[in-house]
Amino acid sequence: MADGPGGLALDGVALADIARQFGTPTYVYSARTLRENFASYQQALAGRKHRVCYAMKANSNLSVLKLLAELGAGFDIVSGGELARVLAAGGDPAGIVFSGVGKQVAEIEAALNAGGTGIGCFNVESATELARIEQVASSLGVQAPVSFRVNPDVDPKTHPYISTGLKDNKFGVAFGTAIDLYRRAAASPHLKVVGIDCHIGSQIIDPAPFMEALDKMLDLVEQLEREGIAIEHFDLGGGLGITYRDEAPPTPAQYLAPILARFDARGHGGKTFMLEPGRSIVGNAGLLLTTVQVIKQAASKRFCIVDAAMNDYMRPAMYGAYSEIVEVAPRAEAAPHDVVGPVCESGDWLGRDRLLAVHEGDLLALLSAGAYGMSMASNYNTRGRAAEVLVDAGQVRLIRRRETIDMQLADELAALQAS
């Protein structure tokens, strides 16, 4: 972001020009930042066997996926729909890890058939799922590659809604039951044990919980190997945070240096080291551009009502999350505003008590909105989802058109006409 003659610009393109061309609300992504963020992981892991599997739940736009696939990314998926997106974007099936607690038979079949050779592995999260994968693999006459997502019961010190590695979270298999599940998988002719995985949470700023999880997981790896169960890859998951307000997360290199040193010191440097970053690749590569519709003075609050809303960006309403909101072309005489949307919910807010100098019709940019923005968007209040554009080398490209009311009604109208 930089100031230009027409206000804020992203990678040399004025945000006001983007708003004029594509309207608002619009998600705007920087291809340069996406490449730099992915490269920071690749550089931190250079010189060892590794794979960076982008957690595509953060942002699943096909153009984003294609850009990352071209850089050599693998992909962490959690549904059959995400599998289809990766394949449509040209992702390598062998670089896909399939996580998620409720994999269905059709999704498992699609994953085993992907590209003719199947995906890299399933991160198994229950005994039921293991039996289901084994049954499907048997019926297809193939051997399914499996890794277990083990819950290390480590507190990531983040928001409870995005904490995933405690013993009472729904994710993963309990640490105490993992050995028996690995024995069962190793004994099956329809399964091939390839690795081990954990994921303790999201938006983690303090690297200490990662080290705690690493040591617990390596204890388990060493116990498995004493029993003759080989582990080819070690997947520490994702979760590294970004700056939304005043957080100071480590860089990937700073975060990984002590982890890799411990990994090597314990004798596992020959294994493939895997990560599943999402937010730290796309989060600060995107913003949400919105237009002020109404300035409204209430008894004790001044509201800035914009055309973006909780259906476009759910994180503030869901998590109480903070994102910086800035004027595209600031004026004088700033005043505190609650920035809210037009959705019929009191929880429809994007920012509270923000010091802004704006008039009706002005543009605002909600920063660090590249992750868990469009991927969590909905049609609540029959609102169309926002447009998405990608800025690359000074050029702007529409990568998803704005959803129209005709697009929303098409299936339901067809059902009415068929009745």
N, C-alpha and C positions, 0 to 999 in steps of 0.2 A: 504494500500500500504506500502511496505517495501523494502529496498534494500537487495538483496541476492547475492550469488556468481555469478549468471548469469544475474545480473541486477535486475530491479524492479520485485516484486512478489505481487500477490494479494491473501491474505489469505493463504500464504504459497506455492502458485503455481507460478512458474516463467512465466512471460508473454512471454519470448522468447520460452519456451516450448509450450505454447498455440499456438503461431504463427507457429511453426514448425508442429504441429499436425493438425491445422485447417486452416492455411493460413490467409491472411489478404485481405481486412479489415474484422475485426471480433469484434462484441460487446461482452464484457466480464462483467458478472454480479456477484456480491457477495451475496450469499444467507444469509450469516451472517448479512450483513448490511441491507438487506431487512427486516429481522426479527427484528433487533434492532430498525429500524426506525418505523416500525408498532407498536412495543411494546411501544415506547415513547408516542404515542398517547393514547394507551390503558391505560397506567399508569397515564397519565394526567387526564383521564376521569374516573378513578376507583372510585367506590362508588356511582355512579349515573347511571340512565338509559341512555344508549348512543349507538350509532352505528357509526363506522368509515367506510365510503363507499369510497373505493379506486377509484379515477378518472382514469379509465383504458385507457383513451386516451393518457396518458403519456407513457405507455408501455403496450401493449396488448398481449405479448407473453403468450401462454397457460401455460407454466411452471411457469412463474411469477405469473399469476392469481391463479394457483393451490396452490402455496406456501402460498399466502395471504389468499385464501379461507380456508386453513387448520388452519390458525391462527385466523379465525373468522371474516374476513373482509366482509363487504358488498361491493357493487360496484355501482359506478356512471357511467351510460352508456349514449351514445348519438346517437346510431343507432341500427338497427336490427342486423347488423353484430356484434357489440359489445355484444349484448344480446346473440347471438349464441356462442360467445367465452366464456362468463362467464359460460353458461350452460355446454359447452364442458369441461371446467376446473373443474367442480364440484361445482360451486358457488350456494348458496341458492337463489332461485328466490325471496323469501320474503325479502332478503337483498338488492335487486336492486332498485335503483331510476333511472328513465329514464328522462334525461334532453334533451335539444336540441330544436331548433326553427322550425324544419320542419318535424316532425314525420308523416310518411305516414300510410295509413290505414292498410297495411299488417304488418308494424312494431307494430302498436298498438294491432292488433289481436294476433300477436306472443307473445307480452308482457302479455296480459291478459290470454293467454293459457299456459304460461311458467310453467312447473312443475305440471300442472293440477290445480294449485291454483292462478297463476298469480304473478306478481312482487309486490314489496312493495308499490311503488307509482309512478305516473307520476308527474314530475315537469313541470307544464303547463306554456307555454310561450306566449300564445295569445288566444283571444276569438275564433278564427277559430279552433285552436287546441282543445279547450275545447268542442266545438260542435262536432268535429270529434270523440273525445274519447267517448263522451256521445252516439253518434250514434252507434259506434262499440260495446260499452258495451250493449246497448239495443238489438242489433242484436244477440249478444251472450247470452243474458239473464243473465248477471252478473252485479255487481256493481263495477265500476272502482275507485280505491283509487287515490285521486288527492291532490297535493300540488301545490301552485303557486310559481313560481320563480319571485319574485318581485324585480324590479330594484330600489334600494334605492337612486340613483343619488349621489353616493359617489366616490370621486376621489381616486383611490388606489395608486397613485404616482408610476406608473410602466410604461413600454413601451406601447404606445397607441394601438399596435396590440394585447396586452394581457390584456387590460383594458375592463372589461365587465359589470360594474355596473353604468355607467354614463347614463344620460337620452337619449343621442343620440346613444348609443350602440344598436345593434340589439337584445340583449338578454333580456329575462324577460318581464313582464308586467309593464306598467307604475305605479308608486306608487299611483297616483291619481285615477286610474281605478280599483285597486285591490279589493276594498270593493265590488263594484258591481259584479265583477266576482265571488268572494266568495259567495255572496248572491245567484247568479244564480246556482252555483255548489251545495250549500246546499239545494236548493229547488228541485233538480233533483233526482228522484228515482234510476237513473242509475249511480250516482256519489256519492262518499263518501269523504268528506273533512277530510284529516288526518294530514296536516301539512302546513308549510310555509318554503320557501327557498329563499336564495339570494346567489349570487356569484359575488364578485366585481372585480376580476382580478387574475392575476397570478404573481409569483415571487415578492411577496410583502415582504418587509423587515421591514417596520415601522408598528407596530400593531395598531397605532392610527386609520387608516381607518376602521379596523374591529370593533372597539368600536363604531365609529360613525354609521356604518351600523347596529350594534346590537341594539342600542337605537332606531333608526328609525323603525326597524322591530318590536321591542317589542311594540312600540306605536301602530302599526297596529294590532298586536296580541290582545292587550288589547281592542281596538275598536271592533274587531271581536267578542271577548268573551262577551263584553257588549251586543252584538246583539244576543247572544246565539249560535254562531258558534264556536264549540270547536276545539282547535288546540292540537293535540296529540304530534307532534314532531316539533322541531325547528331546521332547517338546515342552518348553517352559511356558507356552501359551503367550498371551499378550497382556495388555493392561497398563503400559506406560502412559502417564498422563501428559497433558499439554497445558499451556497457559491460557486460561480464560479471563483471569483477573490479575492476580498478583502471585500465582503459583510459580515456583521455580523448579520445574522437573529437570532431572539430568538428561543430557543428550543420550542417544542410543549407545555411543561409545563409552560415556561415563557410567551408564547403567550396566553395560555388559562386561566391562573390564574386570571387576572383581568376581563376577559370576563365572566368566570363562576361566579365570585363574583358578578358582576353586574346582571347577569341572575338570580341568586338566590335572590339577594336583591330586585329585582322587582317582586318576587313571582312566578317565573316560574321553580323552581328547580325540580318540580315533572314531568315535561315534558321530553320526550326523546330528548337528545341533540345530533345532528348529524353533521358530518363534511364530506367533500369530498376532502381529500388531494390526490395529485398525485405526483407532482415533489418532494415534501419533503419526500416521501417514496422511490421513485426509482432513483431520480436524481443522488445522490452521491453514489449509489450502482452500478454504471456501468461506463465503459470506452470504448472508441473505439480504437482498436489496428490497426495500419496502418504501411506500409513499405515505406521508402523513395525510389522513383524511379529515380529521376533526381535532381541534384543540378545545378541550372542555374543562371548565372550572367547576369543581364540586365544592362542597362545604369546606373541606380541609385538604383536598387533593386537586392537582391539575393533571388531567389525563391527555396523553398524546395517543390518539386512536389511529392505528395504521392499517394498511390493507393486508398485512401478514397476520397470522393468528396461531393459536395453539395447534390447529390442524396442520399447519405448515412446519412449525417448530415446537415439538412437544416437551422438550427437556425442562424448561422453566416450570411448567404446570406439573410435570410428573415428578421431578427431582428437586424443585426449588433451585434449579441450576442458574448460574450467572453467566452471561455473555456480555462483552462490551458492546455498546450501541453508540454509534458516532454519526454526526451530521456529515452528509456528503459535501455540502457547501455551508459551513457554519456561519451563523449570523452573530450579531452582538446581543447582549442582555440575555444570558442563559438563565433558566429557572428550573427548579425540580419538576420532573414529570414522571408519572407512571405510564410506561409504554405498553399499551394493550391492543388487542385485536377486536374485531367485530363479532366474534363467536358468542353465542348466548350462554356464557358460563362466567361466573365470577373468577374462576381460575384461569381465564384466558388472558394471561399477561406474559410479556417478554422481558420486561425490566421494571424495577421499582425505584422510585426516587433518583432518577437519572437527571443530571444537570445538562440540559439541552437548550440550544438557541434555535428554535424551529418555528416555522409558520405552516399553515395548512398548504398542502401541495409540495412541501419539501421532501427530499429523499433522506432516508436513514439507512445505515449499513449495520447489520448485526454480525459481529465478527466471530471467527473461529466456529463457523456453522457448517463446516464440511462433513462432519461426522454426526450421525444420528439425527439428521435433519430431514432431508427428503425421504430417507429410508424408513422413517417412522411417520410420515405424513398420512393423512386420512381425508375422507370426504365429509367429515362432520359438518352439519348444517348445509349439506349439499354444496359445499365449496369445492371448486376445482383445484387440483394440486398445482403447485407453482411450476413455472418453466425452469429449465436448467441450461446454463451456458458454460462453455469452457474457453478460457483465454489462453492462447498459446502463441508465443512469439509475436505479440502485438495484434493477433487476429482473434476475433470472437466467433465461436461456432455454437449454434443451437444444438444441444445434445438431448433435450427432451422438450417437446412443445408443451405449452400450457394446456391443461386439461379443460375442455369445454363442457358445457351442460349437455350438448348432444352426445359427447363421448360417455358421460356418466349415465345417461338415460337409455342408451342404445339397447343393452341386453334386456332391460325391463320392458321397454316398448315392444321389443320383438316377442317377449312372453305374452304381453297383453294382446298383441295382434294374433298370436297363435291360439289364444283361449276362446 
